[in-house]
Amino acid sequence: MSFASAPPRARLGFLMVTLVRQWRRQVEEQLLADGLTDATWAPLIHLRAWGDGVTQKELAERVGLDGSSLVRLLDILEGHGWVERRADPSDRRSKRIFLTDEGNRAVDRVRATMLQAELAMLQDLDDAEVEAMLAGMAKIQARMAALRTEGAP
């Protein structure tokens, strides 16, 4: 059976992965001039979304990196002047991560680029189709969270 003739439920996961890769590539190509790669802009976006002052451990968990990989990434982000590590006042062994003014400007550039990519990607869909996709994805996301809680694969 070819992919095209497979039932829709058998094609969805592969199509989602393919779309995410294409979208990320398009966004990254536009951000490379600013020195921003997927690896560097993703934590910046998360820091803005969660607010300043998350610990390195929390950030590692939220972006799906192990501690040592995050430390190397934070070295890069700090080198660009996008983030600042500060000692945690309640636990001096722990560091909290803060976006700098330049980091906030980088996030603004990333968000603008993401919006352009999304508008281009969705230009052939009307608002009702986009809303239906969002509703479906929200259900999938909730189901995946439930599966993680239940301990299913």
Buried (B, 14 or more C-beta within 10 A) or exposed (E): EEEEEEEEEEEEEEEEEEEEEEBBEBBBEBBEEBEBEEBBBBBBBBBBEEEBEBBBEBBBBBBEBEEEEBBEBBEBBBEBEBBBBEEBEEEEEBBBBBBBEEBBBBBEBBBEBBEEBBEEEEEEEEEEEEEEEEEEEEEEEEEEEEEEEEEEE
